[in-house]
Amino acid sequence: MGNSKEFLRYLLPKTRTKPGLEFKVMNKFSIDQRNLSVLYDTAGARALDREATALLNGDAYVLMQRAGLVGWQTLSGRYPAAGCITVVCGTGNNGGDGYVLARRALEARRRVRVVHLPDNGPRTELAQRACTEYLAAGGSVELFPTAFDDDDVIVDALFGIGLTRAPDAALSELIMAINASACPVFSLDVPSGIDADRGIAPGAAVRADCTLQFIGRHKGLYTGEALDHSRIVLLNSLEVPENVFSRVRPAALLLEPEYLKAGLGIRRRNSHKGDSGRVLCVGGDHGSGGAIALCAEAALRTGAGLVGVATQGAHVAAILARCPEIMVFGVEQDGDIDAKLKQADVLAVGPGLGQSLWARHLYRQALASARPLVLDADGLNLLAVAPHALTDTILTPHPGEAARLLHSDIGTVQQDRFAAADALVERYRTVVVLKGAGSIVTAPGQLPCVIAAGNPGMAIGGMGDLLTGIIASLRAQGIPAFASACMGALLHATAGDEAVVEGGERGLLPSDLLPWLRRLVNQGSDR
């Protein structure tokens, strides 16, 4: 770990001190924009707004003016040919931002109209002031229903961050009309209808081409269902000073591909294979040998020095033929695996394991070995059947496995992915990677990290087996468990994105990621 850079340094386990001091340590991490991007929940976003307003002597209209201006500047930059702009405003301050944007567009000599529902004019003092200034500048307001056929851009300023329920029938009809239009949609702060904390759409929700967030990033926009409601998500801090952010606790951190450039550092010239870690991959019952082979290859391509596979004897020849660097052996009876377990630094348990008597025997032996573990697939399913305390373990469930581990259901997990990840940590007291769109990595005493990479092409059997091998490899190379899970999940997702560039999402195979894993894991290792 001596050569690791800022990325890994900040993911090391935090020292347990009194709560106030620990909070300062975590905040140092979160406000340093050069290291990681910070995500806020609704309470945090409102606190930022209050702190920023206080610096402006309580004049919140200054922030609204800035939001509307920045919104207009961003819109005109992204859609420079837009001559006809419709701003759909709600009753609150998000609608107020929309009125300011509409006035700025008028001043730029664009054709502009504001649309809102009958009896849904501005209801807050700030929104009323913004509407008055828009009308005074010559602006017009139309009531819905109205056609959106002639628009070049629709600005969505219906709801802000406070929505937690489904919109009513009239609002839902308006949202569906926006979505049915052929023109691009530009959302202010949040695509209307999306829960900014949970990332779900309780009912109808706007599908935006671009969303511009104000002051801070909203954690719900980066995971789950929300990812289908904004193709591009931007941020503008509205000139809020950096010291404001130090006063508000973040809810999560966003891990983006650029942070892989920190790399793992340069290996010593006098290194040997044992220095890079020994991984033993355990799994591959009859008919599932490919899963454990993919796991092992991913561990090798991510830099582990020695990788073994304990599997059914019938798979040995095929795995060796595919990758002779893997030390593969068949397990037929008690004792066959004991020596290999003792030699391993980390165990990757679960890919293709199944739940047969053979599988349960290997699972029990792996857990009894007291080696660091990465548990996936049927390793997780066996844990769900007989939950117990874990030490030095990383769990990598997809939503279905998470539901079984929590004795819940997939719908409940996906309704609040952050809460589900927290519940897994609370129950098993270990590192968790909740896979899916916007994977969430969390652990006891750590802020959750959201992976800002990956694509739908990765929704294919075998992708999770790669992730298991990647994380086990990093762990075997001496990286702490939480940092291994974070960096492994980011490597995996970024490799998937790079592989898609070459050939598209449909037909992407897990093995297509292997060359990219090697390239990405060597970033930051230039001599």
N, C-alpha and C positions, 0 to 999 in steps of 0.2 A: 504493500500500500504506500510505500514511500514516494512513488512517482505519480500518484493519482492527483488529479486537478480539482478545480473548484466544484465541479458537478458532484463528485463522490464525496468530497470533504463535507459538503453541506448535507449529505444524506446519511452521514454517520449517526449512530444512536446519540440522542441528546443526553447530557448528564442530568441526572435527577437531583434537583435542588428544591429550595422552597418555591412555591408556585409563581411568585412574582418574578424571580430571576429566570426561571425556565421560560416564562412568557417572553422575556426580553431576548433570550437566545433564539427562540423561534421567529420572533419578529425581525431580528437582524437578517435572517435568511429571507424572509418573505418580502421585505421592502427593497432588497437589492435587485433591481431590474436587470442587472448584467448577469445575474445567475439564474434565477427562475422567475417565471411569471406568476403573479399572485391571483387567486380567485377568492371572491367574497360571497357570502350568503346575503340574503335580503337584509338581515339585521345589520351586517357589516356595511353594506352599501348605503343604508340609511344613515349609519353613524358617520361614514365618510362625508355624506352630503351635509350633515349637521356641522361637522368640524369645518368643512370648507366654507359654509355659510357664515359661521362665527367669525372667520377671518375677514369676511366681507362686511363686517359690522351688522350682520343679520339680514343683509339684502340678498335674499335667495333669487331675486329676479336677475341679478348679474349672471348667475350660473345658467338660468334658463336662456338668457340672451346668448351666452357663449355656446350652449348646446345647439340652439337653432342655427347660429352662424356656422359652427363646425359641421353641422348636418348638411347645410346648404353647400359649403365648400367641398365636402366629401362627395355629395351627390353630383355636383357639377363636374367634379374631376373624373368620376367613374362613368358618367353619362353625359358627356359634353354636348351631344347633339340633341339632348332632350329639350324640346321646345314647348311641350304641353305637359304640365306636372299637376297631378292631383294629390292632395294631402288629406288623408282620412284621419280625422281627429276624434279622440275620446274626450271625456269630461274632465279628466284630471290634468296633472302637470305634464304627463307625456304628451297629451294633446296640446298643452301650452308650448312645448318644444316645437310641435308641428306648426302652430300658428307663426312662431318666429321664423321658422324655415320658409314658410309660404311667403311671408313679407320680404325676406331676403331675395327669394326667387323673383318676386314682383319687381323689386328694385333693380334686378339684373335683366329686366325687360323680358322675362319668360311669361308664357300664358299659364296662369295658375288658378286653381279653384280649391276650396276646402269643402270636404264632404263630411257630414255627420248624420247620425240618426235623428229623427224628430224628437224634440224635447231632450236632446243629448248635447246641448251646447256646453260651454265651459262652466264648471261649477266651483273651481278653486279660485282664490283671489289672483294668483299668478297667471293662471290660464285665461281668466277674464281680461286681465291687462294685456296679455299677448294678443288675444282676439281683437280687442279694441284697436290696438295699433295696426294690426293687419287690415281691418276694415277701413281705418283712416287712410291707409296707403292705397286704397282703391281695390282691395280684395273682395272677392265674392264667396258666398257660402251656398251650397246646394244640399238638399236633404236626400238621404237614401230612402227608396231605391232610385238610382241613377246609373246610366251606362258608363263603363270604363273603356269603351271601344277605341276612343281617339287619344288615349293617354300614351305618353312616351315613358313615363315612370309614375308609379304609385308610391307615395310615402305612407308607411304604416306608423301612425302615432296614436293608436287606439288605447293600448294598455302599457303601463310600466311594469315594474318588478313585483307589484303586490298581488297579482292574480294567482289564486290557488284553486279556483273552482272553474267549472265549465261556463263559458259565456251563455247568456240567455238566448232565446230563439232569435230575437231581432239582431243581436250582435253576431250570432253564428251565421245568419243569412248574409250579413255584410262581409264577414270574413270569407265565406265561400265564394262570394262574388269577386272579391280581390284575387283569390286563388285561381278563379276561372278565367281571369283576364290574360291576355297574351303578352302584356308588357312586364318588364322587370319590377320587382317590389323591393323597396328600400326601407327597412325597419329601423326605428329609433329606439335604442337601448335593448329591447327584447322583441322578438317576433310575437305579436299579440296573440295571446292564448297559451303561450308556453310558461310553465311554472319555472321561474328563474332559479329556484333552489333545487328542485328535483329533476329538471330537464324533461318533464313529461307534458303532454297536451291533454288536460282533463276533458276537453271537448274540441270544438273547432279551433284551429290555430293557423295563423298566417304562414305561408311558405315563402320566405324571403330569399332573394338572390344575394342580398348583403344586409348585414346588421351592424350598426355602429353603436357600441356601448359607450357610456359616459362615465368618467372618473375611474371606475374599477371594473374588472371583468367579473361576470356573474357565473358562479360555478356550474349552474344547471345547463348552460349553453354548450358545454363541452363533452357531454356524455349522453348516451341513450337516445331517446326519441327526438330530442332537440336538434341533433345533428342533421336530421332530415328537414329541418325547418329554416336553415340558413346555410347557404353554400359558402359564404365568406363571412367571417366575424372579425370586426375591427374594434379598436379602442382609441378613444381620445380622452386624456385626463382633464381637459377643460382648464388647463393652467393651474391646477391645484398643486400647491407646494408639496415636495416630497415628505416634509416632516409631518404632514397630516396623516400620511399612511402609516407612520410609526405608531400612531395612537389607536389604531383599529386592528384587532386580531383578524388575520385571514382565515378562511374556511378550508382552503385547499391550495395546492400548487399545480401549475401546468407544466408538464415536461414536453418540450418540443425537440424535433430532430437536431437542431443546432447544438444542443447540449451534449450530443455524442462527440462533438469535436474536442471536448476535454480529454476523451480517451482514457485508456488504462495506463498510459505512461510507457516508457521504454524499458524493455527487459534487459537484465544484466547480460553482458557478453558471456559471462561464465555461468550461464543458466544450464540446468538439465531438466529433463522431462518431469521429474518429480516436483520441481519447483512450481510447475504450472497446474498442479492439482490432479488428483485421481478421482474420476467419476465412475460410479457403477450404476448402470441403468437396469432396472428390474421390471420385467413385464414381458408381454408377447406370448400370451397363451395361444393355443392352436387356432390358426386362422388370422392372427393379429400380429404376426412377426414384423410387418412393415412399420407399425407404430413405434416399437422399441428401437428399430433400426433408424428411423428418422430422429428420434430423441438422441441417440448416440452420435449420429452424424452432426447434429446441431451443436452438441457439446464439443466435438472436435473442431468444427469450423469457428467456434467462439473462443478457442484457445486453450482448452484443457489439455494437459500433457499426456494423460493416459485415460482411455475410456474403455470400460468393459461393459458387457451385456450378459445378464443372467436371464435365460429364456428357456422355452421348450427346446429339447434337443433337435426336433425336426426343423427348426429355423436356423440352425448354426451354419449350414453350408450356404444358404441363400444370403445371409447377412455378410458372411466373409466374402462371397463373390461380389457383392455390391460395394463393400468398403473393407478392404483387408486390414486397414489400420485399427479396426475395432477388435478388441480381445473378447470374443464371444464364446460362451460355454453353455452347455445344456444342464438344466437342473431337473433331475429325475427323482431324487429321494432326499430325506433328511441328511443334513451335513454337507451336501454338495456346495452350498453357498457360504458356509461359515468362514472359510479362509478369505474369500473375496470381500466379504463384508468388513473384516478387520483391516484389510489393506486400503479400503476406500476412504477418501476424505469427505465425500458427499455422495448421497444416494438419490437417484431420480426414480421414483417409484410410481407406477400406475399405467403408463402407456401400454395399451393392449393387454393389461394384466388379467382382466376378467374377474369373476367372483367364484370360481370353482374351488374345490378343496386345495388344489395346487396353488392357486392364486392366494388364498387366505393364509396358507403356510408361509409363502414368501413374504407376504405383507407383515405377518407377525414377527418373522425373523428380522426384517428390515427395521421395524420399530424397536425391537429389543436390542439392536446393535448400538444404540445411543449415538449414531452418526447423524450429522446434519442431513435433513431431508428436504426434498422438493416433492410434494404429493400432488398427483394429477389423476384425472380420469377415474378408473376403478379404485385407485388408492384412496380417492376422496369418497367414493361410494361405500367402500368398506369402513371408512372412518365414520360416515353418517350412520351406519348400522349400529356401531358400538362407539359412540363418542368418548373421548378421554383426553386428559391433559397432554399437551405437546411441548417439547422443548426443541429449540433451534430448528424450526420447521417453516417451510414456505408452502402455502396452499394456493393452487391456481385454478379455482373453479370457474366454469362458465355458469350462466344464470340457472340452468337446470340443476347442476351439481350444488350450487349455492343454496338453492331451494331445499334440496335433500339434506344438506348439512344443517340447515336452520329449521328443518321440519315444517317448511312453508310451501309456497308454490311460486312458479316462475313469474306470474303476474305481480305478486307482491314484491318480489325482488326487483323487477324492472320498474315498478311504480316509484321506487326511491332507491337508486343504486348506491348512493352514499350511505344511507341508513342500513342497507343490507351488508355492505362492506364493514361498517362499524359493528354490526351485530355479530358477524363472523369473528372479528377480532375479539369482541367481548366474550364470546363463547369459547374460543379456542386459544386465546391469548398468544397469538403468533402472527407472522406476516401473512397478508392475504393479497392476492391479485385477482380481483373480480373482472374476468374477461368480458369482452363485448365491445360495442362501439363506444369509444372513450373509456378504455379500461381504467379501473381505479386500483391503486396500490396503497395499502395502508398497514399499520402495525401499532402495537401499544406504544403510546407516547409520541406518535408521529402525526404530522399533518398528512391527510390523504394527498396523493399525487395522481393527477389525471393525465393519461397518455394522449397527446395531441398528434397522433399518427395512426395509420391503419386504413383499411378500405374494405368494401363488401366482398371483393374477390377472395379475401382471407377466410370467408365463411365456408370452409370445406374441411372434411375429415383429414386429420393429420397435422393441422396448423398448431393445435395445442401441444402435440407431442414435441414439436420443435421448441416451443417456449419452455417446456420442462427442461429440455437439454441445455438450452441457452442459460437459464437461471442457475442450473446446477453447475455448469462450467464456470460461471463468474464466481459463484460461491466457493468453488474448489480453488480458485485463483487467489483467495484470501480476502475477497470483498465481503463486508458484513451483509447479513441477510436482507435487511431492508433496501440497502443500496443495490444489491444484486437483483432483487425483484424489480426495482424501478428501472435500472439500466437494462435489464433483460427484456422487460416488457417494451421499452422504447426501441431497443435494437430490433426486436421481432417485428414490431409494427412498421418501423422505418424501412426495414428490408422488404416488407410486403409492398410498401409504396414504391420503392425503387424497382422492384420486379414488375410491377404493373405498368410502369412507364415503357418497358420494353415490349409488352405484348397485350396489355389490357387486362381487365378484371376477370372476365369470363374465361374459364379454363386455367386459371392460375393454380399451380400445384405447390404444396409445401416444399418440395425439393428445389423449386425455382428460387427460393429464398437463400439457399445455402451459399452460393457465391457472394451474395450481397452481405451476408453475415460476416464473412471474412474481411471484406473491404471496410465495412462500417466499424468493426471492432478494432481495426488498426488505425482509425483516425486519432491524431494526437500522438502517434508513435514515431514520428519522423526523427531521425537522428541529425 
